[in-house]
Amino acid sequence: MRFLALVGIATGSLTASACVTASDATPAAVGQSPRQVADSFLESFNALDSASFDRFFADDVTMFFPGGPFPTARVEGQAAVTAAFRSFFDMARERGATRLGIRPLDLQVQDYGEFAIVSFHLRGNGNVGRRSLVLRRDAGEWRIVHFHASSLEEEQ
């Protein structure tokens, strides 16, 4: 049931500004903005495209997952973070999903030169999901070095 709530919070569609295909969804080349990277990252997530999705994470990434089918402790390192997401993608496919519908609300980008923070909300099934990505520019490419995901019940 918790899995369905997590998938349910991800229903809808991406905003029009996120018009990239999963095959284009790779870490940003020199000149792309943190917003473009966030849009591509979300498109990879929606497409359940592990190969593309995994490349957004730095080797030293850390993550707090929102619970449910995910680990509850901080997860450290690209291999551990992407393995947790691959399990989620596999569960979604086993339940018949071919695509998720993540629709970020109130997406905000704070660009600090070599670092950027992307934050947004998700709404669905009586929950508010809060997401924060910390990006670091390495050799001209933006990579996620920290990802925080939490959910709250909406106030009635």
DSSP file with accessible surface (Angstrom, degrees, kcal/mol):
  #  RESIDUE AA STRUCTURE BP1 BP2  ACC     N-H-->O    O-->H-N    N-H-->O    O-->H-N    TCO  KAPPA ALPHA  PHI   PSI    X-CA   Y-CA   Z-CA
    1    1 A M     >        0   0  184      0, 0.0     4,-1.9     0, 0.0     5,-0.1   0.000 360.0 360.0 360.0 -40.7    0.0    0.0    0.0
    2    2 A R  H  >  +     0   0  108      1,-0.2     4,-2.2     2,-0.2     5,-0.2   0.894 360.0  54.9 -61.5 -38.6    2.9    2.4    0.8
    3    3 A F  H  > S+     0   0   14      1,-0.2     4,-2.6     2,-0.2     5,-0.3   0.935 106.2  50.8 -59.2 -45.3    4.3    1.7   -2.6
    4    4 A L  H  > S+     0   0   94      1,-0.2     4,-3.1     2,-0.2    -1,-0.2   0.886 108.3  52.5 -62.6 -35.7    1.0    2.7   -4.3
    5    5 A A  H  X S+     0   0   22     -4,-1.9     4,-2.2     2,-0.2    -1,-0.2   0.912 109.7  49.1 -65.2 -40.4    1.0    5.9   -2.3
    6    6 A L  H  X S+     0   0   12     -4,-2.2     4,-0.5     2,-0.2    -2,-0.2   0.920 115.4  42.7 -66.8 -41.1    4.5    6.7   -3.5
    7    7 A V  H >< S+     0   0   32     -4,-2.6     3,-1.2     1,-0.2    94,-0.3   0.919 112.2  55.9 -69.2 -38.3    3.6    6.0   -7.1
    8    8 A G  H >< S+     0   0   10     -4,-3.1     3,-1.6     1,-0.3    -2,-0.2   0.881 101.8  55.4 -61.3 -37.5    0.3    7.9   -6.6
    9    9 A I  H 3< S+     0   0    6     -4,-2.2    -1,-0.3     1,-0.3   114,-0.3   0.723 105.2  56.3 -68.2 -15.9    2.2   11.0   -5.4
   10   10 A A  T << S+     0   0    3     -3,-1.2    91,-1.4    -4,-0.5    -1,-0.3   0.175  82.8 118.1-101.0  15.8    4.1   10.8   -8.7
   11   11 A T    <   +     0   0   90     -3,-1.6     2,-0.3    89,-0.1    92,-0.3  -0.439  46.7  51.8 -82.7 161.0    1.0   10.9  -11.0
   12   12 A G  S    S-     0   0   46     -2,-0.1     2,-0.3    90,-0.1    90,-0.1  -0.867  86.6 -73.7 117.4-150.2    0.3   13.6  -13.5
   13   13 A S        -     0   0   74     -2,-0.3    88,-0.1    88,-0.0     3,-0.1  -0.961  43.6 -90.9-144.6 161.4    2.7   14.9  -16.1
   14   14 A L        -     0   0   27     -2,-0.3    89,-0.1    89,-0.1    25,-0.0  -0.333  49.6 -97.8 -68.7 155.7    5.7   17.0  -16.3
   15   15 A T    >   -     0   0   49      1,-0.1     3,-2.1    89,-0.1    -1,-0.1  -0.300  37.1-105.4 -68.6 159.7    5.4   20.7  -16.9
   16   16 A A  T 3  S+     0   0   87      1,-0.3     3,-0.4     2,-0.1    -1,-0.1   0.785 116.8  67.6 -60.5 -24.6    5.8   22.0  -20.4
   17   17 A S  T 3  S+     0   0   69      1,-0.2     2,-0.5     2,-0.0    -1,-0.3   0.651  88.4  68.6 -72.3 -10.9    9.3   23.3  -19.6
   18   18 A A    <   +     0   0    5     -3,-2.1     2,-1.4    21,-0.1    -1,-0.2  -0.380  61.2 147.4-103.6  53.8   10.6   19.8  -19.1
   19   19 A C        +     0   0  104     -2,-0.5     2,-0.3    -3,-0.4    21,-0.1  -0.604  26.3 119.3 -94.4  76.4   10.4   18.8  -22.8
   20   20 A V        -     0   0   44     -2,-1.4     2,-0.2    19,-0.2    -2,-0.0  -0.940  57.4-123.8-130.3 157.6   13.3   16.3  -23.1
   21   21 A T    >>  -     0   0   71     -2,-0.3     3,-1.2     1,-0.1     4,-0.6  -0.663  27.9-111.5 -97.2 160.0   13.3   12.7  -24.1
   22   22 A A  G >4 S+     0   0   21      1,-0.3     3,-1.1    -2,-0.2    -1,-0.1   0.866 118.3  59.0 -58.8 -34.5   14.8   10.0  -21.9
   23   23 A S  G 34 S+     0   0   97      1,-0.3    -1,-0.3    29,-0.0    21,-0.0   0.792 107.8  46.5 -67.4 -23.9   17.6    9.5  -24.5
   24   24 A D  G <4 S+     0   0   99     -3,-1.2     2,-2.0     1,-0.1    -1,-0.3   0.522  86.4 103.6 -87.8  -8.3   18.6   13.2  -24.0
   25   25 A A    <<  +     0   0    0     -3,-1.1    -1,-0.1    -4,-0.6    31,-0.1  -0.501  47.5 123.8 -84.2  75.7   18.4   12.9  -20.2
   26   26 A T  S    S-     0   0   48     -2,-2.0     3,-0.1     1,-0.1    14,-0.1  -0.865  73.2 -67.5-124.1 163.6   22.1   12.8  -19.3
   27   27 A P  S    S-     0   0    9      0, 0.0    -1,-0.1     0, 0.0   116,-0.1  -0.134  72.1 -83.4 -51.7 150.1   24.1   15.0  -17.0
   28   28 A A        -     0   0    0    114,-0.4   114,-0.3    28,-0.1     2,-0.1  -0.256  38.2-138.5 -64.0 136.6   24.4   18.5  -18.4
   29   29 A A    >   -     0   0   59      1,-0.2     3,-2.2    -3,-0.1   113,-0.1  -0.388  52.1 -61.8 -78.2 169.0   27.1   19.3  -20.9
   30   30 A V  T 3  S+     0   0  123      1,-0.3    -1,-0.2   109,-0.1     3,-0.1  -0.269 127.5  28.0 -53.4 132.7   29.0   22.6  -20.5
   31   31 A G  T 3  S+     0   0   72      1,-0.3    -1,-0.3   109,-0.1     2,-0.2   0.231  87.9 120.9  99.1 -15.9   26.6   25.5  -20.8
   32   32 A Q    <   -     0   0   69     -3,-2.2    -1,-0.3     1,-0.1    -4,-0.0  -0.596  59.6-125.1 -81.5 148.3   23.4   23.7  -19.5
   33   33 A S     >  -     0   0   44     -2,-0.2     4,-2.0    -3,-0.1     5,-0.2  -0.454  20.1-111.2 -86.9 161.1   21.8   25.3  -16.5
   34   34 A P  H  > S+     0   0    4      0, 0.0     4,-2.7     0, 0.0     5,-0.2   0.873 120.1  57.5 -57.9 -33.1   20.9   23.5  -13.3
   35   35 A R  H  > S+     0   0   77      2,-0.2     4,-2.6     1,-0.2     5,-0.2   0.923 105.3  49.0 -64.2 -42.6   17.2   23.9  -14.3
   36   36 A Q  H  > S+     0   0   87      2,-0.2     4,-2.3     1,-0.2    -1,-0.2   0.902 111.6  49.9 -63.9 -37.9   17.8   22.0  -17.5
   37   37 A V  H  X S+     0   0    2     -4,-2.0     4,-2.9     2,-0.2    -2,-0.2   0.929 110.1  50.1 -65.3 -44.2   19.6   19.3  -15.6
   38   38 A A  H  X S+     0   0    1     -4,-2.7     4,-2.6     1,-0.2     5,-0.2   0.924 110.7  49.6 -60.6 -44.2   16.7   19.0  -13.1
   39   39 A D  H  X S+     0   0   10     -4,-2.6     4,-2.1     1,-0.2    -1,-0.2   0.921 113.2  46.3 -60.6 -43.9   14.2   18.7  -16.0
   40   40 A S  H  X S+     0   0    4     -4,-2.3     4,-2.4     2,-0.2    -2,-0.2   0.901 111.5  52.3 -66.1 -40.4   16.3   16.0  -17.7
   41   41 A F  H  X S+     0   0    4     -4,-2.9     4,-2.2     2,-0.2    -2,-0.2   0.941 110.6  47.3 -59.8 -47.9   16.7   14.2  -14.3
   42   42 A L  H  X S+     0   0    5     -4,-2.6     4,-2.9     1,-0.2    -1,-0.2   0.877 109.7  53.4 -65.1 -35.8   12.9   14.2  -13.8
   43   43 A E  H  X S+     0   0   17     -4,-2.1     4,-2.2     2,-0.2    -1,-0.2   0.923 108.4  49.8 -65.2 -41.4   12.3   13.0  -17.3
   44   44 A S  H  <>S+     0   0    0     -4,-2.4     5,-2.2     2,-0.2     4,-0.4   0.911 112.0  49.0 -61.5 -40.9   14.6   10.0  -16.7
   45   45 A F  H ><5S+     0   0   29     -4,-2.2     3,-1.6     1,-0.2    -2,-0.2   0.953 111.3  48.5 -62.6 -49.3   12.8    9.3  -13.5
   46   46 A N  H 3<5S+     0   0    1     -4,-2.9    54,-3.1     1,-0.3    -1,-0.2   0.858 111.2  50.8 -58.4 -37.5    9.4    9.5  -15.2
   47   47 A A  T 3<5S-     0   0   27     -4,-2.2    -1,-0.3    52,-0.2    -2,-0.2   0.490 105.3-128.7 -80.1  -3.1   10.6    7.2  -18.0
   48   48 A L  T < 5 +     0   0    3     -3,-1.6     2,-1.2    -4,-0.4    -3,-0.2   0.870  52.4 160.0  54.8  37.4   11.9    4.6  -15.5
   49   49 A D     >< +     0   0   46     -5,-2.2     4,-3.1     1,-0.2     5,-0.2  -0.705  18.3 177.8 -97.1  85.4   15.2    4.8  -17.5
   50   50 A S  H  > S+     0   0   22     -2,-1.2     4,-2.8     1,-0.2     5,-0.2   0.874  76.5  56.9 -57.1 -43.3   17.8    3.5  -15.1
   51   51 A A  H  > S+     0   0   66      1,-0.2     4,-0.6     2,-0.2    -1,-0.2   0.927 117.3  33.7 -59.0 -44.9   20.7    3.8  -17.6
   52   52 A S  H >4 S+     0   0    1     -3,-0.2     3,-0.7     2,-0.2     4,-0.3   0.924 118.2  53.6 -74.5 -45.0   20.1    7.5  -18.1
   53   53 A F  H >< S+     0   0    0     -4,-3.1     3,-1.8     1,-0.2     4,-0.3   0.899 101.5  58.4 -57.9 -45.8   18.9    8.2  -14.5
   54   54 A D  H >< S+     0   0   27     -4,-2.8     3,-1.4     1,-0.3    -1,-0.2   0.805  94.4  66.6 -58.5 -30.8   22.0    6.7  -12.8
   55   55 A R  T << S+     0   0  117     -3,-0.7    -1,-0.3    -4,-0.6    -2,-0.2   0.613  86.2  70.3 -72.2 -10.2   24.4    9.1  -14.6
   56   56 A F  T <  S+     0   0    0     -3,-1.8    88,-3.3    -4,-0.3     2,-0.4   0.672  83.9  86.7 -78.0 -16.5   23.0   12.1  -12.8
   57   57 A F  E <  S-a  144   0A   2     -3,-1.4    88,-0.2    -4,-0.3     2,-0.1  -0.709  74.3-131.3 -94.6 135.2   24.5   11.0   -9.5
   58   58 A A  E >   -     0   0A   5     86,-2.6     3,-1.6    -2,-0.4    19,-0.1  -0.355  29.6-110.6 -70.9 157.9   28.1   11.9   -8.3
   59   59 A D  E 3  S+     0   0A 129      1,-0.3    19,-1.7    18,-0.1    20,-0.2   0.854 119.3  46.5 -57.0 -35.3   30.2    9.0   -7.0
   60   60 A D  E 3  S+     0   0A  89     17,-0.2    -1,-0.3    18,-0.1    85,-0.1   0.125  83.3 145.9 -99.1  23.6   30.0   10.5   -3.5
   61   61 A V  E <   -     0   0A   0     -3,-1.6    16,-3.5    83,-0.1     2,-0.3  -0.193  30.0-161.7 -60.4 147.8   26.2   11.2   -3.5
   62   62 A T  E     -aB 146  76A  36     83,-1.4    85,-1.7    14,-0.2     2,-0.3  -0.940   9.9-171.9-125.3 153.8   24.2   10.9   -0.2
   63   63 A M  E     -aB 147  75A   2     12,-2.1    12,-2.9    -2,-0.3     2,-0.5  -0.994  25.3-155.8-151.3 141.4   20.5   10.5    0.0
   64   64 A F  E     -a  148   0A  71     83,-2.1    85,-2.4    -2,-0.3    10,-0.1  -0.982  27.9-152.6-109.2 116.4   17.6   10.5    2.4
   65   65 A F        -     0   0   14     -2,-0.5     3,-0.1     6,-0.4    -2,-0.0  -0.477  22.2-116.0 -84.1 162.9   14.7    8.5    0.9
   66   66 A P        -     0   0   21      0, 0.0     2,-0.3     0, 0.0    85,-0.2   0.437  54.1-113.2 -81.2   2.2   11.0    9.2    1.8
   67   67 A G  S >  S+     0   0   12      4,-0.4     3,-1.6    83,-0.1     5,-0.0  -0.741  78.0  96.0 102.3-154.8   10.4    5.8    3.4
   68   68 A G  T 3  S-     0   0   38     -2,-0.3   -65,-0.1     1,-0.3    -1,-0.1  -0.472 109.7  -4.0  68.4-126.9    8.1    3.1    2.0
   69   69 A P  T 3  S+     0   0   53      0, 0.0    -1,-0.3     0, 0.0   -66,-0.0   0.529 122.4  87.8 -78.0  -1.0   10.0    0.6   -0.1
   70   70 A F  S <  S-     0   0   21     -3,-1.6    15,-0.0     1,-0.1    14,-0.0  -0.544  91.3 -87.2 -95.8 161.9   13.2    2.7    0.3
   71   71 A P        -     0   0   55      0, 0.0    -4,-0.4     0, 0.0    -6,-0.4  -0.271  27.9-147.8 -61.4 150.1   15.9    2.5    3.0
   72   72 A T  S    S+     0   0  130      2,-0.1     2,-0.1    -6,-0.1     3,-0.1   0.688  75.2  71.5 -95.6 -20.5   15.2    4.7    6.1
   73   73 A A  S    S-     0   0   66      1,-0.1    -8,-0.4    -9,-0.1     2,-0.1  -0.485 103.4 -78.0 -88.5 163.9   18.8    5.5    6.9
   74   74 A R        -     0   0  134     -2,-0.1     2,-0.4   -10,-0.1   -10,-0.2  -0.391  47.2-143.4 -59.4 136.1   21.0    7.9    4.9
   75   75 A V  E     -B   63   0A  16    -12,-2.9   -12,-2.1    -4,-0.1     2,-0.4  -0.887  15.0-158.3-106.0 135.4   22.3    6.1    1.8
   76   76 A E  E     +B   62   0A 120     -2,-0.4     4,-0.3   -14,-0.2   -14,-0.2  -0.948  45.1  23.4-123.7 133.6   25.8    6.8    0.7
   77   77 A G  S  > S-     0   0   20    -16,-3.5     4,-2.4    -2,-0.4     5,-0.2   0.238  79.1 -93.1  95.9 145.3   27.5    6.4   -2.7
   78   78 A Q  H  > S+     0   0   55    -19,-1.7     4,-2.7     1,-0.2     5,-0.3   0.890 120.5  54.5 -56.8 -44.1   26.3    6.2   -6.2
   79   79 A A  H  > S+     0   0   76    -20,-0.2     4,-1.8     1,-0.2    -1,-0.2   0.926 112.1  43.1 -61.1 -43.4   26.1    2.4   -6.3
   80   80 A A  H  > S+     0   0   44     -4,-0.3     4,-1.8     2,-0.2    -1,-0.2   0.912 115.9  47.4 -70.6 -41.9   23.8    2.2   -3.2
   81   81 A V  H  X S+     0   0    0     -4,-2.4     4,-1.9     1,-0.2    -2,-0.2   0.955 114.8  44.8 -65.2 -48.1   21.6    5.1   -4.2
   82   82 A T  H  X S+     0   0    3     -4,-2.7     4,-2.7    -5,-0.2    -1,-0.2   0.855 108.8  57.6 -69.0 -30.3   21.0    3.9   -7.8
   83   83 A A  H  X S+     0   0   41     -4,-1.8     4,-2.1    -5,-0.3    -1,-0.2   0.913 106.4  49.6 -64.2 -39.9   20.5    0.3   -6.5
   84   84 A A  H  X S+     0   0   17     -4,-1.8     4,-1.8     1,-0.2    -2,-0.2   0.918 112.9  46.2 -64.8 -42.6   17.6    1.5   -4.4
   85   85 A F  H  X S+     0   0    6     -4,-1.9     4,-3.0     2,-0.2    -2,-0.2   0.897 108.8  55.4 -67.2 -38.7   16.1    3.4   -7.3
   86   86 A R  H  X S+     0   0   94     -4,-2.7     4,-2.7     1,-0.2    -2,-0.2   0.912 106.9  51.1 -60.2 -39.9   16.5    0.4   -9.6
   87   87 A S  H  X S+     0   0   73     -4,-2.1     4,-2.4     2,-0.2    -1,-0.2   0.915 111.0  48.4 -62.1 -41.7   14.5   -1.7   -7.1
   88   88 A F  H  X S+     0   0    7     -4,-1.8     4,-2.6     2,-0.2    -2,-0.2   0.931 111.3  49.6 -62.9 -45.9   11.8    0.9   -7.1
   89   89 A F  H  X S+     0   0    0     -4,-3.0     4,-2.5     1,-0.2    -2,-0.2   0.921 111.1  50.2 -59.6 -43.3   11.8    1.0  -11.0
   90   90 A D  H  X S+     0   0   80     -4,-2.7     4,-2.6     1,-0.2    -1,-0.2   0.915 110.5  49.4 -62.0 -43.4   11.5   -2.8  -11.1
   91   91 A M  H  X S+     0   0   47     -4,-2.4     4,-1.4     2,-0.2    -1,-0.2   0.910 110.5  50.9 -61.2 -42.2    8.6   -2.8   -8.6
   92   92 A A  H  <>S+     0   0    1     -4,-2.6     5,-2.6     1,-0.2     3,-0.2   0.927 112.0  46.5 -62.1 -44.1    6.8   -0.1  -10.7
   93   93 A R  H ><5S+     0   0  104     -4,-2.5     3,-2.0     1,-0.2    -1,-0.2   0.893 107.8  56.3 -65.7 -39.8    7.3   -2.2  -13.9
   94   94 A E  H 3<5S+     0   0  156     -4,-2.6    -1,-0.2     1,-0.3    -2,-0.2   0.818 106.1  52.4 -60.5 -29.2    6.1   -5.4  -12.1
   95   95 A R  T 3<5S-     0   0  140     -4,-1.4    -1,-0.3    -3,-0.2    -2,-0.2   0.242 129.8 -97.6 -91.2  10.7    2.9   -3.5  -11.2
   96   96 A G  T < 5S+     0   0   60     -3,-2.0     2,-0.2     1,-0.3    -3,-0.2   0.433  73.6 145.1  94.6   0.4    2.4   -2.5  -14.9
   97   97 A A      < +     0   0   26     -5,-2.6    -1,-0.3    -6,-0.2     3,-0.1  -0.513  20.1 172.2 -73.8 136.1    3.8    1.0  -14.9
   98   98 A T  S    S+     0   0  127      1,-0.4     2,-0.3    -2,-0.2    -1,-0.2   0.469  74.7  11.2-111.2 -12.8    5.6    2.0  -18.1
   99   99 A R        -     0   0  116     -7,-0.1    -1,-0.4   -51,-0.0   -52,-0.2  -0.962  66.9-137.9-162.2 143.3    6.0    5.6  -17.1
  100  100 A L        -     0   0    9    -54,-3.1   -89,-0.1    -2,-0.3   -93,-0.0  -0.576  15.3-137.3 -95.6 171.1    5.6    7.7  -13.9
  101  101 A G        +     0   0   11    -91,-1.4     2,-0.2   -94,-0.3   -88,-0.0  -0.348  28.1 173.7-127.1  51.9    4.0   11.1  -13.9
  102  102 A I        -     0   0    8    -60,-0.2   -92,-0.1   -90,-0.1   -90,-0.1  -0.438   5.3-177.4 -61.3 125.8    6.2   13.2  -11.7
  103  103 A R        -     0   0  121    -92,-0.3    20,-0.3    -2,-0.2   -89,-0.1  -0.880  15.7-147.1-128.3  98.2    4.9   16.8  -11.9
  104  104 A P        -     0   0    6      0, 0.0     2,-0.4     0, 0.0     3,-0.2  -0.414  11.0-157.5 -68.8 138.8    7.1   19.1   -9.8
  105  105 A L  E    S+C  121   0A  46     16,-2.7    16,-2.6     1,-0.2     3,-0.1  -0.910  70.4   6.0-113.3 145.3    5.3   22.1   -8.2
  106  106 A D  E    S-     0   0A 120     -2,-0.4    -1,-0.2    14,-0.2     2,-0.1   0.842  81.0-170.5  55.7  37.6    7.0   25.3   -7.1
  107  107 A L  E     -     0   0A  32     -3,-0.2     2,-0.4    13,-0.1    13,-0.2  -0.414   5.2-176.1 -64.4 128.4   10.3   24.2   -8.6
  108  108 A Q  E     -C  119   0A 109     11,-2.7    11,-2.4    -2,-0.1     2,-0.5  -0.991  13.5-159.8-130.0 138.2   13.0   26.7   -7.5
  109  109 A V  E     -C  118   0A  49     -2,-0.4     2,-0.6     9,-0.2     9,-0.2  -0.979   3.0-169.3-119.8 127.9   16.7   26.8   -8.5
  110  110 A Q  E     -C  117   0A  66      7,-2.8     7,-2.4    -2,-0.5     2,-0.6  -0.968  13.1-160.7-114.1 112.2   19.3   28.5   -6.4
  111  111 A D  E     +C  116   0A  88     -2,-0.6     5,-0.2     5,-0.2     3,-0.1  -0.844  18.8 172.8-101.4 120.2   22.6   28.7   -8.5
  112  112 A Y        -     0   0  140      3,-3.3     2,-1.3    -2,-0.6     4,-0.2  -0.073  54.0-104.1-114.8  29.7   25.8   29.4   -6.5
  113  113 A G  S    S+     0   0   31      1,-0.2    -1,-0.1     2,-0.1     3,-0.0  -0.661 111.1  22.0  89.5 -90.3   28.3   28.9   -9.3
  114  114 A E  S    S+     0   0  107     -2,-1.3    23,-2.9    22,-0.1     2,-0.3   0.550 131.0  44.6 -89.1 -10.0   29.8   25.5   -8.6
  115  115 A F  E     - D   0 136A  98     21,-0.2    -3,-3.3    -3,-0.1     2,-0.3  -0.955  63.3-177.3-129.7 153.7   26.8   24.4   -6.6
  116  116 A A  E     -CD 111 135A   0     19,-2.1    19,-3.4    -2,-0.3     2,-0.5  -0.988  15.5-145.9-147.5 150.4   23.1   24.7   -7.1
  117  117 A I  E     -CD 110 134A  54     -7,-2.4    -7,-2.8    -2,-0.3     2,-0.5  -0.985  12.2-170.1-118.9 128.1   20.0   23.7   -5.0
  118  118 A V  E     +CD 109 133A   0     15,-2.7    15,-3.2    -2,-0.5     2,-0.3  -0.975  12.0 174.4-116.3 126.9   16.9   22.5   -6.7
  119  119 A S  E     +CD 108 132A  29    -11,-2.4   -11,-2.7    -2,-0.5     2,-0.3  -0.975   5.3 152.0-134.1 150.1   13.7   22.1   -4.6
  120  120 A F  E     - D   0 131A   9     11,-2.1    11,-2.5    -2,-0.3     2,-0.3  -0.968  31.2-119.4-162.3 170.3   10.1   21.3   -5.4
  121  121 A H  E     -CD 105 130A  65    -16,-2.6   -16,-2.7    -2,-0.3     2,-0.4  -0.848  12.5-157.3-115.8 157.8    6.9   19.8   -4.1
  122  122 A L  E     - D   0 129A   5      7,-2.1     7,-3.1    -2,-0.3     2,-0.4  -0.975  10.6-160.8-128.4 143.6    4.8   16.9   -5.2
  123  123 A R  E     + D   0 128A 119     -2,-0.4     2,-0.2   -20,-0.3     5,-0.2  -0.979  29.4 113.5-127.3 142.8    1.1   16.5   -4.3
  124  124 A G  E >   + D   0 127A  16      3,-1.8     3,-2.2    -2,-0.4  -115,-0.2  -0.754  62.6  20.5 165.4 148.6   -1.1   13.4   -4.4
  125  125 A N  T 3  S-     0   0  109      1,-0.3  -116,-0.1    -2,-0.2     3,-0.1   0.819 127.4 -55.1  51.5  36.8   -3.0   10.9   -2.3
  126  126 A G  T 3  S+     0   0   33      1,-0.2    28,-3.2    27,-0.1     2,-0.3   0.621 115.6 109.6  77.8  10.6   -3.3   13.3    0.6
  127  127 A N  E <   -DE 124 153A  23     -3,-2.2    -3,-1.8    26,-0.3     2,-0.5  -0.869  57.1-148.2-119.2 154.6    0.5   13.8    0.8
  128  128 A V  E     -DE 123 152A  18     24,-3.2    24,-2.5    -2,-0.3     2,-0.4  -0.990  18.0-155.1-117.3 117.8    2.9   16.6    0.1
  129  129 A G  E     -DE 122 151A   0     -7,-3.1    -7,-2.1    -2,-0.5     2,-0.5  -0.793   4.1-158.8 -91.6 136.4    6.3   15.3   -1.1
  130  130 A R  E     -DE 121 150A 106     20,-3.6    20,-2.4    -2,-0.4     2,-0.4  -0.971  11.6-175.9-116.1 130.3    9.3   17.7   -0.5
  131  131 A R  E     -DE 120 149A  23    -11,-2.5   -11,-2.1    -2,-0.5     2,-0.4  -0.989   8.9-179.8-130.3 136.4   12.4   17.2   -2.7
  132  132 A S  E     -DE 119 148A  45     16,-2.3    16,-2.9    -2,-0.4     2,-0.4  -0.997   5.3-169.3-135.2 128.9   15.7   18.9   -2.6
  133  133 A L  E     -DE 118 147A   1    -15,-3.2   -15,-2.7    -2,-0.4     2,-0.6  -0.972   8.5-156.6-115.3 131.1   18.7   18.2   -4.9
  134  134 A V  E     -DE 117 146A  39     12,-3.3    11,-3.1    -2,-0.4    12,-1.4  -0.947  17.7-164.7-105.7 120.2   22.1   19.6   -4.3
  135  135 A L  E     -DE 116 144A   2    -19,-3.4   -19,-2.1    -2,-0.6     2,-0.4  -0.834   7.9-165.1-106.1 143.9   24.1   19.8   -7.6
  136  136 A R  E     -DE 115 143A  55      7,-2.6     7,-2.3    -2,-0.4     2,-0.6  -0.992  20.4-129.7-126.1 136.6   27.8   20.2   -7.9
  137  137 A R  E     + E   0 142A  71    -23,-2.9     2,-0.5    -2,-0.4     5,-0.2  -0.768  29.8 178.4 -88.1 120.1   29.5   21.2  -11.2
  138  138 A D  E >  S- E   0 141A  64      3,-3.1     3,-2.2    -2,-0.6    -2,-0.0  -0.987  70.4 -19.6-123.3 118.8   32.4   18.8  -11.9
  139  139 A A  T 3  S-     0   0  111     -2,-0.5  -109,-0.1     1,-0.3    -1,-0.1   0.874 129.6 -50.2  51.6  40.7   34.4   19.2  -15.1
  140  140 A G  T 3  S+     0   0   18      1,-0.2     2,-0.4  -111,-0.1    -1,-0.3   0.433 119.2 104.6  83.5  -1.8   31.6   21.2  -16.6
  141  141 A E  E <   - E   0 138A  68     -3,-2.2    -3,-3.1  -111,-0.1     2,-0.4  -0.934  67.0-130.0-115.9 137.7   28.8   18.7  -15.8
  142  142 A W  E     - E   0 137A   2     -2,-0.4  -114,-0.4  -114,-0.3     2,-0.3  -0.701  29.6-179.3 -83.4 131.4   26.3   19.0  -13.0
  143  143 A R  E     - E   0 136A  57     -7,-2.3    -7,-2.6    -2,-0.4     2,-0.5  -0.972  32.1-111.9-129.5 147.8   25.9   16.0  -10.7
  144  144 A I  E     +aE  57 135A   1    -88,-3.3   -86,-2.6    -2,-0.3    -9,-0.2  -0.677  34.1 171.7 -79.1 122.9   23.7   15.3   -7.8
  145  145 A V  E    S+     0   0A  18    -11,-3.1   -83,-1.4    -2,-0.5     2,-0.3   0.592  70.6  18.7-106.0 -18.4   25.7   15.2   -4.6
  146  146 A H  E     -aE  62 134A  44    -12,-1.4   -12,-3.3   -85,-0.2     2,-0.4  -0.962  59.9-174.2-152.4 139.9   22.8   15.1   -2.2
  147  147 A F  E     -aE  63 133A  12    -85,-1.7   -83,-2.1    -2,-0.3     2,-0.5  -0.993   5.4-170.2-134.5 121.4   19.1   14.3   -2.6
  148  148 A H  E     +aE  64 132A  69    -16,-2.9   -16,-2.3    -2,-0.4     2,-0.4  -0.972   6.8 178.4-116.0 127.2   16.6   14.7    0.2
  149  149 A A  E     + E   0 131A   3    -85,-2.4     2,-0.3    -2,-0.5   -18,-0.2  -0.995   9.2 157.3-129.5 125.0   13.1   13.3   -0.1
  150  150 A S  E     - E   0 130A  21    -20,-2.4   -20,-3.6    -2,-0.4     2,-0.4  -0.963  21.8-150.1-141.8 160.9   10.4   13.5    2.5
  151  151 A S  E     - E   0 129A  31     -2,-0.3     2,-0.3   -22,-0.3   -22,-0.2  -0.986   7.3-170.5-135.1 145.5    6.6   13.4    2.6
  152  152 A L  E     - E   0 128A  85    -24,-2.5   -24,-3.2    -2,-0.4     2,-0.3  -0.952  31.7-108.2-128.0 150.7    4.0   14.9    4.9
  153  153 A E  E     - E   0 127A 168     -2,-0.3   -26,-0.3   -26,-0.2     2,-0.1  -0.595  42.9-111.9 -75.2 137.6    0.3   14.3    5.2
  154  154 A E        -     0   0   66    -28,-3.2     2,-0.3    -2,-0.3    -1,-0.1  -0.462  31.1-112.1 -68.0 142.9   -1.6   17.3    3.8
  155  155 A E              0   0  191     -2,-0.1    -1,-0.1     1,-0.1   -29,-0.0  -0.557 360.0 360.0 -75.0 138.8   -3.6   19.3    6.4
  156  156 A Q              0   0  216     -2,-0.3    -1,-0.1    -3,-0.0    -3,-0.0  -0.543 360.0 360.0 -86.4 360.0   -7.3   18.9    6.0
